[in-house]
Amino acid sequence: MTINELEIVLKENRLERFSSKIILINSYKNVFELQKIYRSCGYTVKDLRTFQSKENQWFGVSRLNRKINQITENTILFSVSEIIRFYDIDDFKSFLDNFFSIENKKYSVHIPLFGLKSRFYSQYFNTFYRRNEYSFVYELNSIFDKIDLNIVNFEVPFDNTLDTVKDWLNFYNLPTNNIICSPRPLVERIKNQYNDDIININYIDNQKEFIEKYMKKSFPLDFKEDEKEYWNRLIIDFQESNLKEILQKKLNLHNLTPIEMIQKICQEQDLYIKWLLKGYSLEFCKNDSYFYRVIQNSNLNEKLIDKIWFDIFDDYSLIYSKERFDILSIFYKNNTPSFEIENRLTKYLENCDYLTAILTGITTIEKKYIVELYTLNKIDIKYCQKYYKDLTSYMDSVDFINSIEWVEDYFKEYKKSKIENKISLKLADILKKQNQSQNSFFNWYADTTFKEVADFQIIKEKTLWIDGIGIEWLGVIKNYALNRGYACDFYISKANLPTITKCNRFEGIEKTEKLDNYIHKQKAYRYPLNLIEEINIIKEILDSYLHDELTIVSDHGFSAFCSFQTKINSFSGDEHEGRCAKIEELLDDNNYFSYDFQCGRYLVSLNHNSLNNKTRREAHGGATPEEVIVPIIKIYKTKNKEKIKSTEFKSTVKKGFEEDELF
């Protein structure tokens, strides 16, 4: 039947026993023309909003039948299909049974059903016992006009939203594709929805599905009820921007590398931004990477860097150890782990069966294990070079301008002994040969090869006095300087005896006592922690002072092995842990001697034996080479700056994690 044919039938105005009619139509586009025809034929045009007392009032089958039965004039009643399409089979049949049972009225009620033709026939009319007795149905010719209806059970900030049942009942007047429908009475009845000829229902259970199904965008995090607030904010932000632009605006950044992403996640206080960063990072990570798994299994209240440290201990394969090392190495390039991480890691490593695979060399406790494993020959120098480069720098030799062969041999053996925490036979032999008596000591001490500060035209403003730094630390200083584009000239010098600061002053030169204060504040020598912490202190000093050309001078060194010896002397009035003593008489022994030095008559120890009580910590004041022999270091800029390669994360991120930009 066409619209025109329907108009002819209406104008005949024939009253029948059953005057209630269903109009089956497949497009909302015919509504205006349909209303016009019915009005021209004397029908009142209504919809169910007329019978609503509240905007969210629903029409159950009884109420709907009752309202229709109350109609007393020729009427076409719209929006009934918007109600009964959500009825279950029983209510659907009940409504139609009642409607088709209205008889012997002096008026007609016509109800257009939009998009319900298939359901009407299959669930009801094909088995309706009177279907051939009377004319109950007008079926209009119309093209199927599909409309997407997105049903959500939460509020969304969109204009094309039907927020109430009343809005839905008016939908036939203003049909819009991809409409959002959220009135609670409607959502509660969606489970009864059947296939429809024109309405395509998209069930949207949460905000993530809304973003994906309605907005056609994506965000890789799983939906969690306690993060609903962030999803709601993302829906708003997604209306104007994509994820990249949202983050650029909120972070006020144009560029962001993967490691900066981790830093931002760790530092960000705004949980929404932190949540966005977490999701954005997953866009670029391979889903079989360690970083992806850590991010995916983290929550916003956890410290991400802690998870990167410790998740590998929780049933993760050791194949992730390299990626974990790479991430942590770059993250801690300019900072150090917290005490909490140190303490927690200590407990994890105590019973770890795969230490060499898991160590990064970043924390103090890991450096301790590396030193100990190296001493036990369980790792080699190559392993140390990768995971604790400062240790190999410490072992490294330097080229002196004024080379003295035995001095270089001595300190090579001294550093080896300090790492192994025992005095080697070779070191003991060299010390015994050079310091077996006062005469043998002065034989080498008087060597004119030693340089004095007075031999140089130093600029005081560009000179630093590091209290306590000895020859043993030159490898650390050399590698630190080279990595920052500096070259070094090293000279062997010597301190006045006794090797204490008051006898070795440099007037007008800036002084740092950080290293010397450290050794004096130790209650006892701690192996290998003292070595590890002293290396860190030297690097911290260089961080603070090496900004241009710099000359470094020292007043004395110190010895790690004084605490290794038992008490064999009992001189009162000793100073500096028994390394020297003010004395009136002149004494000479294979363990000590006294002499009229520039500072006065002092007794000094020739070896690692104390002059009184046993030394508890590293000390200075005596005449061992490590206390007496000090460096003069000239550091200057070089044209051939050695570039340090950044650690790469190619196994982590789809486009390469190293320093590539995420945006």
C-alpha positions as CSV (number, residue, x, y, z in Angstrom):
1,M,0.0,0.0,0.0
2,T,1.2,3.5,-0.9
3,I,0.6,6.6,1.1
4,N,-1.9,7.8,-1.5
5,E,-3.8,4.5,-1.3
6,L,-3.9,4.8,2.5
7,E,-5.4,8.3,2.1
8,I,-8.2,7.0,-0.1
9,V,-9.1,4.3,2.4
10,L,-9.1,6.9,5.3
11,K,-11.4,9.2,3.3
12,E,-14.0,6.4,2.9
13,N,-14.3,6.5,6.7
14,R,-15.8,3.1,6.9
15,L,-16.6,1.9,10.4
16,E,-16.0,-1.8,11.1
17,R,-16.6,-4.0,14.0
18,F,-12.9,-3.9,14.8
19,S,-11.8,-0.4,14.0
20,S,-8.3,-0.5,15.5
21,K,-5.6,-0.6,12.9
22,I,-1.8,-1.2,12.9
23,I,0.2,0.6,10.2
24,L,3.5,-1.2,9.4
25,I,6.1,1.2,8.1
26,N,9.9,0.8,7.7
27,S,11.1,4.4,7.7
28,Y,10.7,7.4,10.0
29,K,11.0,9.6,7.0
30,N,7.3,9.1,6.2
31,V,6.1,10.5,9.5
32,F,5.4,14.1,8.4
33,E,3.5,13.0,5.3
34,L,1.5,10.4,7.4
35,Q,0.5,13.0,9.9
36,K,-0.6,15.4,7.2
37,I,-2.8,12.8,5.6
38,Y,-4.5,11.8,8.9
39,R,-5.1,15.4,9.8
40,S,-6.7,16.0,6.4
41,C,-9.0,13.0,7.1
42,G,-10.2,14.4,10.5
43,Y,-7.9,12.3,12.7
44,T,-6.3,13.7,15.9
45,V,-2.5,13.2,15.8
46,K,-1.1,12.2,19.2
47,D,1.8,10.4,20.8
48,L,2.3,8.8,24.2
49,R,3.8,11.9,25.7
50,T,0.3,13.1,26.0
51,F,-0.3,10.5,28.7
52,Q,2.9,11.0,30.6
53,S,2.8,12.7,34.1
54,K,6.6,12.4,34.5
55,E,9.3,12.6,31.8
56,N,10.7,9.2,32.7
57,Q,7.3,7.5,33.1
58,W,7.2,4.1,31.3
59,F,4.2,2.4,29.8
60,G,3.8,-1.2,30.9
61,V,1.4,-3.2,28.8
62,S,-1.6,-2.7,31.2
63,R,-1.1,1.1,31.4
64,L,-0.6,1.3,27.7
65,N,-3.8,-0.6,27.0
66,R,-5.7,1.5,29.5
67,K,-4.6,4.7,27.9
68,I,-5.6,3.5,24.4
69,N,-9.0,2.4,25.7
70,Q,-9.6,5.9,27.0
71,I,-9.3,7.4,23.5
72,T,-12.8,8.6,22.3
73,E,-12.1,10.0,18.8
74,N,-10.5,9.1,15.6
75,T,-6.8,9.1,16.5
76,I,-3.4,8.2,15.1
77,L,-1.2,7.4,18.1
78,F,2.5,7.7,17.5
79,S,5.5,6.4,19.7
80,V,3.8,3.1,20.6
81,S,6.4,1.2,18.6
82,E,9.1,2.9,20.7
83,I,7.5,1.3,23.7
84,I,6.4,-2.2,22.6
85,R,9.7,-2.9,20.7
86,F,11.1,-3.4,24.2
87,Y,8.4,-5.7,25.4
88,D,9.0,-9.4,25.8
89,I,7.0,-11.8,23.8
90,D,4.2,-12.2,26.3
91,D,3.7,-8.5,26.7
92,F,4.0,-7.9,23.0
93,K,1.2,-10.4,22.3
94,S,-0.9,-9.2,25.2
95,F,-0.8,-5.6,23.9
96,L,-1.8,-6.6,20.4
97,D,-4.5,-9.0,21.7
98,N,-6.1,-6.2,23.7
99,F,-5.7,-3.7,20.8
100,F,-7.3,-5.9,18.3
101,S,-10.2,-6.8,20.6
102,I,-11.4,-3.2,20.7
103,E,-14.8,-3.4,18.8
104,N,-18.1,-1.6,18.1
105,K,-16.6,1.9,18.6
106,K,-17.7,4.9,16.7
107,Y,-14.2,5.9,16.1
108,S,-10.9,4.4,15.0
109,V,-7.5,4.3,16.6
110,H,-4.6,3.7,14.3
111,I,-1.0,3.0,15.6
112,P,2.0,3.2,13.3
113,L,4.7,0.6,14.1
114,F,8.1,1.6,12.8
115,G,10.5,-1.2,12.0
116,L,8.4,-3.9,13.7
117,K,7.0,-5.6,10.6
118,S,9.1,-8.8,10.9
119,R,8.5,-9.2,14.6
120,F,4.8,-8.4,14.2
121,Y,4.3,-11.2,11.7
122,S,6.6,-13.8,13.2
123,Q,5.6,-13.4,16.9
124,Y,2.0,-12.5,16.5
125,F,0.0,-12.0,13.4
126,N,0.9,-15.2,11.5
127,T,-0.9,-17.2,14.3
128,F,-3.6,-14.6,15.0
129,Y,-6.9,-16.5,14.7
130,R,-8.9,-13.6,13.1
131,R,-6.2,-12.4,10.7
132,N,-8.3,-13.4,7.7
133,E,-11.6,-12.2,9.0
134,Y,-11.1,-8.4,9.1
135,S,-8.6,-5.8,7.9
136,F,-6.4,-5.2,10.9
137,V,-3.2,-4.1,9.2
138,Y,-2.1,-1.5,6.7
139,E,1.3,-2.2,5.4
140,L,2.9,0.8,3.7
141,N,5.5,0.6,1.1
142,S,8.7,2.1,2.3
143,I,12.5,1.7,2.1
144,F,14.2,0.3,5.1
145,D,16.1,3.1,6.8
146,K,18.5,1.7,9.4
147,I,19.3,3.7,12.5
148,D,21.9,3.0,15.2
149,L,20.7,3.3,18.7
150,N,23.4,3.3,21.3
151,I,22.1,2.3,24.7
152,V,24.1,3.4,27.7
153,N,23.5,3.2,31.4
154,F,25.5,6.3,32.3
155,E,25.4,9.9,31.4
156,V,27.5,11.2,28.5
157,P,28.1,14.8,27.6
158,F,26.7,14.7,24.0
159,D,24.0,16.7,22.3
160,N,22.5,13.8,20.4
161,T,21.4,12.1,23.5
162,L,18.0,11.0,24.6
163,D,18.1,11.5,28.3
164,T,14.5,10.7,29.3
165,V,11.7,8.4,28.2
166,K,9.9,11.5,27.0
167,D,12.8,12.2,24.6
168,W,12.6,8.7,23.3
169,L,8.9,8.9,22.7
170,N,9.5,12.0,20.6
171,F,12.3,10.3,18.6
172,Y,9.9,9.5,15.7
173,N,9.6,13.2,15.1
174,L,13.3,13.9,15.0
175,P,15.0,10.7,14.0
176,T,18.8,10.8,14.1
177,N,21.3,8.1,13.3
178,N,23.8,7.0,15.9
179,I,21.7,8.4,18.7
180,I,22.6,7.9,22.3
181,C,19.8,6.6,24.6
182,S,20.3,6.5,28.3
183,P,17.0,6.8,30.2
184,R,17.0,4.2,33.0
185,P,13.6,2.7,32.4
186,L,14.6,2.1,28.8
187,V,18.0,0.7,29.7
188,E,16.5,-1.7,32.2
189,R,14.3,-3.2,29.4
190,I,16.9,-3.5,26.8
191,K,17.4,-7.2,27.6
192,N,14.0,-7.8,26.1
193,Q,14.9,-6.3,22.7
194,Y,14.4,-8.5,19.6
195,N,15.7,-8.1,16.1
196,D,14.3,-5.0,14.5
197,D,13.9,-4.0,10.9
198,I,15.2,-0.5,11.3
199,I,16.7,0.0,14.8
200,N,20.2,-1.5,15.2
201,I,20.9,-1.7,19.0
202,N,24.4,-1.2,20.2
203,Y,24.7,-2.3,23.8
204,I,27.3,-0.2,25.5
205,D,28.0,-1.5,29.0
206,N,30.7,1.0,30.1
207,Q,32.7,4.1,29.1
208,K,35.5,2.1,27.4
209,E,32.9,0.5,25.1
210,F,31.4,3.9,24.4
211,I,34.7,5.2,23.3
212,E,35.3,2.2,21.0
213,K,31.8,1.6,19.7
214,Y,30.4,5.1,19.5
215,M,33.4,7.5,19.2
216,K,35.4,5.0,17.1
217,K,38.5,5.7,19.2
218,S,40.6,3.5,21.4
219,F,42.4,3.5,24.7
220,P,44.3,0.4,25.7
221,L,43.6,0.1,29.4
222,D,40.9,-2.3,30.6
223,F,37.8,-0.8,32.1
224,K,37.8,-0.7,35.9
225,E,34.8,0.5,37.9
226,D,37.0,2.5,40.3
227,E,38.5,4.4,37.3
228,K,35.2,5.4,35.9
229,E,35.9,9.0,36.6
230,Y,38.9,9.0,34.3
231,W,37.0,7.3,31.5
232,N,34.3,10.0,31.8
233,R,36.9,12.7,31.5
234,L,38.5,11.0,28.6
235,I,35.1,10.9,26.8
236,I,35.0,14.7,27.1
237,D,38.6,15.2,26.0
238,F,38.2,12.8,23.1
239,Q,35.5,15.0,21.6
240,E,38.1,17.7,20.7
241,S,41.4,15.9,20.5
242,N,43.2,12.6,20.1
243,L,45.2,11.1,22.9
244,K,48.5,12.6,21.8
245,E,47.1,16.1,21.6
246,I,45.4,15.7,25.0
247,L,48.7,14.8,26.7
248,Q,50.7,17.5,24.9
249,K,48.3,20.1,26.1
250,K,48.0,18.8,29.7
251,L,51.8,18.3,30.0
252,N,52.6,21.5,28.1
253,L,55.1,19.4,26.0
254,H,55.7,18.9,22.3
255,N,58.1,16.1,22.6
256,L,58.3,13.1,24.9
257,T,60.6,10.1,24.9
258,P,59.8,6.7,26.4
259,I,62.1,7.2,29.4
260,E,60.5,10.7,30.0
261,M,57.2,8.9,29.9
262,I,58.2,6.7,32.8
263,Q,59.6,9.7,34.7
264,K,56.3,11.5,34.2
265,I,54.2,8.6,35.3
266,C,56.4,8.3,38.4
267,Q,56.3,12.0,39.2
268,E,52.8,13.1,38.1
269,Q,50.4,13.9,41.0
270,D,47.3,14.3,38.9
271,L,46.0,10.7,38.7
272,Y,44.0,11.4,35.5
273,I,47.1,12.5,33.7
274,K,49.0,9.6,35.2
275,W,46.3,7.3,33.9
276,L,46.5,8.8,30.4
277,L,50.3,8.4,30.4
278,K,49.9,4.8,31.4
279,G,47.5,4.1,28.6
280,Y,49.4,6.1,26.0
281,S,52.6,4.2,26.8
282,L,50.9,0.9,26.1
283,E,50.1,2.1,22.6
284,F,53.8,1.9,21.7
285,C,54.9,-1.1,23.7
286,K,55.2,-4.6,22.3
287,N,52.7,-6.7,24.3
288,D,55.4,-9.3,25.0
289,S,57.8,-6.8,26.5
290,Y,58.6,-6.4,30.2
291,F,57.6,-2.8,30.2
292,Y,54.2,-3.6,28.7
293,R,53.5,-6.3,31.4
294,V,54.6,-4.0,34.2
295,I,52.4,-1.1,32.9
296,Q,49.4,-3.4,32.3
297,N,49.6,-4.9,35.8
298,S,50.1,-1.7,37.6
299,N,47.5,0.5,39.3
300,L,47.7,4.3,39.8
301,N,48.5,4.1,43.5
302,E,51.6,1.9,42.9
303,K,55.0,3.4,42.2
304,L,55.8,2.4,38.7
305,I,59.5,2.5,39.2
306,D,59.1,0.1,42.1
307,K,57.2,-2.3,39.8
308,I,59.9,-2.1,37.2
309,W,62.4,-3.0,39.9
310,F,60.5,-5.9,41.5
311,D,58.0,-7.4,39.1
312,I,60.7,-9.5,37.6
313,F,60.9,-11.5,40.8
314,D,57.2,-12.5,40.5
315,D,57.2,-15.3,38.0
316,Y,58.6,-13.3,35.2
317,S,61.1,-14.9,32.8
318,L,64.7,-13.8,33.1
319,I,64.6,-13.0,29.4
320,Y,63.3,-9.6,30.6
321,S,66.4,-8.9,32.7
322,K,68.2,-7.0,29.9
323,E,65.2,-4.8,29.1
324,R,64.7,-4.1,32.8
325,F,68.4,-3.2,33.1
326,D,68.1,-0.9,30.1
327,I,65.1,1.0,31.4
328,L,66.5,1.4,34.9
329,S,69.9,2.5,33.6
330,I,68.5,5.4,31.7
331,F,66.0,6.2,34.4
332,Y,68.7,6.5,37.0
333,K,71.2,8.3,34.7
334,N,71.0,11.4,36.8
335,N,69.5,10.2,40.1
336,T,69.7,7.4,42.6
337,P,67.2,4.9,43.9
338,S,65.4,5.6,47.2
339,F,66.2,4.1,50.5
340,E,63.0,2.1,50.3
341,I,64.1,0.5,47.1
342,E,67.5,-0.3,48.5
343,N,66.0,-1.9,51.6
344,R,63.4,-3.9,49.7
345,L,65.9,-5.0,47.1
346,T,68.3,-6.2,49.9
347,K,65.6,-8.6,51.0
348,Y,64.8,-9.9,47.5
349,L,68.5,-10.5,46.7
350,E,69.3,-12.4,49.9
351,N,67.9,-15.7,48.7
352,C,68.1,-15.1,44.9
353,D,69.4,-18.0,42.9
354,Y,70.1,-16.0,39.8
355,L,72.0,-13.0,41.0
356,T,74.2,-12.5,38.0
357,A,71.1,-12.4,35.7
358,I,69.2,-9.9,37.8
359,L,71.8,-7.4,39.1
360,T,71.8,-3.9,37.5
361,G,74.7,-2.3,39.4
362,I,72.5,0.8,40.1
363,T,71.9,0.4,43.8
364,T,74.5,0.1,46.6
365,I,73.4,-3.4,47.5
366,E,73.9,-4.6,43.9
367,K,77.3,-3.0,43.7
368,K,78.2,-4.8,46.9
369,Y,77.2,-8.1,45.4
370,I,79.2,-7.4,42.2
371,V,82.4,-6.6,44.1
372,E,81.9,-9.8,46.1
373,L,81.1,-12.0,43.1
374,Y,84.1,-10.6,41.2
375,T,86.4,-11.4,44.2
376,L,85.0,-14.9,44.1
377,N,85.7,-15.2,40.4
378,K,82.0,-15.8,39.7
379,I,81.9,-12.8,37.3
380,D,84.6,-11.4,35.0
381,I,85.8,-7.9,34.2
382,K,83.5,-7.7,31.2
383,Y,80.5,-8.2,33.5
384,C,81.8,-5.5,35.8
385,Q,82.3,-3.2,32.8
386,K,78.6,-3.5,31.9
387,Y,77.0,-3.5,35.3
388,Y,79.4,-1.6,37.6
389,K,81.6,0.5,35.3
390,D,82.8,2.6,38.2
391,L,84.5,-0.5,39.7
392,T,86.5,-1.0,36.5
393,S,87.3,2.7,36.4
394,Y,88.7,2.3,39.9
395,M,90.9,-0.6,38.8
396,D,92.0,1.4,35.7
397,S,95.5,2.7,35.5
398,V,96.5,6.2,34.3
399,D,99.5,7.6,32.5
400,F,101.6,9.9,34.7
401,I,103.7,12.7,33.2
402,N,106.3,11.9,35.9
403,S,106.1,8.1,36.0
404,I,107.6,6.2,38.9
405,E,107.4,2.5,38.2
406,W,107.3,1.1,41.8
407,V,104.5,3.7,42.7
408,E,102.4,2.5,39.8
409,D,103.0,-1.2,40.7
410,Y,102.2,-0.5,44.3
411,F,98.8,1.2,43.7
412,K,97.8,-1.4,41.1
413,E,98.3,-4.0,43.7
414,Y,96.8,-1.8,46.4
415,K,93.5,-1.4,44.5
416,K,93.4,-5.2,43.8
417,S,93.9,-5.9,47.5
418,K,91.2,-3.4,48.5
419,I,88.7,-5.0,46.1
420,E,89.6,-8.5,47.4
421,N,89.6,-7.2,51.0
422,K,93.0,-8.7,51.8
423,I,96.6,-7.5,51.5
424,S,98.2,-9.4,48.7
425,L,101.7,-10.9,49.1
426,K,103.0,-8.6,46.4
427,L,101.6,-5.5,48.1
428,A,103.2,-6.6,51.4
429,D,106.5,-7.2,49.7
430,I,106.6,-3.7,48.0
431,L,105.6,-2.0,51.2
432,K,108.2,-4.0,53.2
433,K,110.9,-3.0,50.7
434,Q,110.1,0.7,50.5
435,N,109.2,1.2,54.2
436,Q,111.4,-1.3,56.1
437,S,113.1,1.6,57.9
438,Q,113.4,5.3,58.2
439,N,116.3,5.3,55.7
440,S,114.4,3.2,53.1
441,F,111.4,5.5,53.4
442,F,113.5,8.7,52.9
443,N,115.2,7.1,50.0
444,W,112.0,7.1,47.9
445,Y,110.5,10.1,49.6
446,A,113.5,12.2,48.5
447,D,113.1,11.2,44.9
448,T,113.1,14.4,42.8
449,T,110.7,12.8,40.3
450,F,107.9,13.8,42.6
451,K,106.2,17.0,41.6
452,E,105.3,19.8,44.0
453,V,102.4,22.2,43.7
454,A,105.0,24.9,43.7
455,D,106.3,23.5,40.4
456,F,103.1,24.7,38.7
457,Q,101.7,28.1,37.9
458,I,98.3,27.4,39.2
459,I,95.3,29.7,39.1
460,K,93.8,29.6,42.6
461,E,90.3,30.3,41.3
462,K,90.5,27.2,39.1
463,T,92.1,24.9,41.6
464,L,90.3,22.6,44.0
465,W,91.8,21.0,47.2
466,I,90.1,17.7,47.8
467,D,90.9,16.7,51.3
468,G,92.1,13.1,51.5
469,I,92.2,12.1,47.8
470,G,95.0,9.7,46.9
471,I,96.5,8.0,43.9
472,E,94.1,5.1,44.1
473,W,91.1,7.3,42.8
474,L,92.7,8.5,39.5
475,G,91.0,5.9,37.3
476,V,87.6,7.1,38.6
477,I,88.5,10.7,37.9
478,K,90.0,9.9,34.5
479,N,86.9,8.1,33.2
480,Y,84.5,10.7,34.7
481,A,86.4,13.5,32.9
482,L,86.7,11.6,29.6
483,N,83.0,10.9,29.5
484,R,82.3,14.6,29.8
485,G,84.7,15.7,27.1
486,Y,87.7,16.5,29.3
487,A,91.3,15.3,29.2
488,C,93.6,14.9,32.2
489,D,97.3,15.2,33.0
490,F,98.3,13.3,36.1
491,Y,101.4,14.0,38.2
492,I,102.7,12.1,41.2
493,S,103.2,14.3,44.2
494,K,103.7,13.7,47.9
495,A,102.4,15.1,51.2
496,N,104.3,16.4,54.1
497,L,104.6,14.2,57.2
498,P,102.7,13.5,59.3
499,T,100.1,13.1,56.6
500,I,97.5,15.2,58.3
501,T,95.7,18.3,57.0
502,K,97.3,20.8,59.4
503,C,100.7,20.0,57.9
504,N,99.6,20.2,54.3
505,R,97.6,23.3,53.8
506,F,97.0,25.2,50.5
507,E,96.2,28.9,51.3
508,G,93.7,30.7,49.1
509,I,92.5,27.5,47.4
510,E,88.9,26.2,47.7
511,K,88.7,23.1,49.7
512,T,86.1,20.2,49.9
513,E,86.3,18.0,53.0
514,K,83.5,15.6,51.8
515,L,85.7,12.6,51.3
516,D,87.9,13.2,54.5
517,N,84.8,13.8,56.6
518,Y,83.3,10.5,55.3
519,I,86.2,8.3,56.5
520,H,86.4,10.0,59.9
521,K,82.7,9.5,60.6
522,Q,82.8,5.8,60.0
523,K,82.5,3.7,63.1
524,A,84.3,0.8,61.5
525,Y,85.6,-0.2,58.1
526,R,82.8,-1.8,56.0
527,Y,83.7,-3.9,53.1
528,P,82.9,-3.3,50.3
529,L,80.5,-0.5,51.2
530,N,83.3,2.0,52.0
531,L,84.8,1.6,48.5
532,I,81.4,1.9,46.8
533,E,80.4,5.0,48.8
534,E,83.8,6.7,48.4
535,I,83.6,6.3,44.6
536,N,80.2,7.9,44.7
537,I,81.6,10.8,46.9
538,I,84.4,11.5,44.4
539,K,81.8,11.6,41.5
540,E,79.6,13.9,43.5
541,I,82.6,16.2,44.1
542,L,83.3,16.3,40.4
543,D,79.7,16.9,39.7
544,S,79.8,20.0,41.8
545,Y,83.2,21.5,40.7
546,L,84.1,20.3,37.2
547,H,82.5,22.9,34.9
548,D,85.7,24.2,33.2
549,E,89.4,23.7,33.4
550,L,90.3,22.5,36.9
551,T,93.5,21.7,38.9
552,I,93.1,19.3,41.8
553,V,95.5,19.1,44.7
554,S,95.5,17.0,47.8
555,D,96.9,17.1,51.4
556,H,97.1,13.4,52.0
557,G,95.6,10.0,51.1
558,F,94.3,7.3,53.5
559,S,94.7,3.6,54.0
560,A,92.1,0.9,54.1
561,F,94.4,-1.7,55.7
562,C,95.2,-0.1,59.0
563,S,92.2,-1.8,60.5
564,F,93.5,-5.2,59.4
565,Q,96.4,-5.3,61.8
566,T,96.4,-6.2,65.5
567,K,97.8,-3.9,68.2
568,I,101.6,-4.2,68.6
569,N,102.5,-0.7,69.9
570,S,101.3,1.4,72.9
571,F,102.3,5.0,72.4
572,S,100.1,7.4,74.3
573,G,99.0,10.7,72.8
574,D,98.5,9.2,69.3
575,E,96.5,11.0,66.7
576,H,94.4,9.9,63.7
577,E,93.6,6.4,64.8
578,G,97.2,5.7,65.9
579,R,98.8,6.7,62.6
580,C,101.0,9.4,64.2
581,A,101.8,10.8,67.6
582,K,103.4,14.0,68.9
583,I,106.6,12.8,70.7
584,E,109.7,14.3,72.4
585,E,112.2,11.6,71.7
586,L,113.7,10.3,68.4
587,L,112.8,6.7,67.8
588,D,113.6,4.4,64.9
589,D,112.1,0.9,64.3
590,N,111.0,-1.2,61.4
591,N,107.3,-0.3,62.3
592,Y,107.8,3.4,62.9
593,F,110.1,6.4,63.2
594,S,110.1,9.9,64.7
595,Y,111.5,12.9,62.9
596,D,111.6,16.7,63.2
597,F,109.1,17.5,60.4
598,Q,108.0,21.0,59.5
599,C,105.0,20.5,61.8
600,G,107.2,19.4,64.7
601,R,108.6,16.2,66.1
602,Y,106.2,13.4,65.2
603,L,106.3,9.6,65.4
604,V,104.7,8.1,62.3
605,S,103.8,4.5,61.4
606,L,105.8,3.0,58.5
607,N,103.3,0.3,57.8
608,H,99.7,-0.6,58.6
609,N,100.4,-1.2,62.3
610,S,98.9,1.3,64.8
611,L,100.9,3.2,67.3
612,N,98.4,2.5,70.0
613,N,94.9,1.0,69.8
614,K,93.8,-1.0,66.8
615,T,92.5,1.2,64.0
616,R,88.8,0.7,63.4
617,R,88.4,2.5,60.1
618,E,90.3,3.9,57.2
619,A,92.9,6.4,58.4
620,H,95.8,8.7,57.5
621,G,98.7,10.4,59.3
622,G,101.3,7.6,58.7
623,A,104.0,7.0,56.2
624,T,102.5,4.3,53.9
625,P,102.5,5.1,50.2
626,E,98.7,5.4,50.1
627,E,98.8,8.0,52.8
628,V,101.9,9.9,51.5
629,I,101.7,9.8,47.7
630,V,99.0,12.2,46.3
631,P,98.2,13.4,42.9
632,I,98.2,16.7,41.1
633,I,95.6,16.6,38.4
634,K,95.1,19.1,35.6
635,I,91.7,18.7,33.8
636,Y,91.0,20.6,30.7
637,K,88.6,20.5,27.7
638,T,89.5,18.4,24.7
639,K,88.3,18.9,21.2
640,N,87.6,15.2,20.7
641,K,84.8,14.8,23.1
642,E,84.0,11.1,23.5
643,K,80.3,10.5,23.1
644,I,78.7,8.1,25.5
645,K,76.2,5.8,23.8
646,S,72.8,5.8,25.3
647,T,71.3,2.5,26.3
648,E,68.8,1.2,23.8
649,F,65.3,-0.3,24.4
650,K,64.7,-1.8,21.0
651,S,63.1,-4.8,22.5
652,T,60.6,-2.8,24.3
653,V,58.8,-0.4,22.1
654,K,57.4,-0.9,18.6
655,K,59.4,2.0,17.2
656,G,62.5,1.6,19.4
657,F,62.5,2.7,23.0
658,E,65.9,4.3,23.3
659,E,65.5,8.1,22.7
660,D,62.9,8.0,20.0
661,E,60.1,10.4,20.6
662,L,56.6,9.1,21.4
663,F,55.4,12.5,20.3
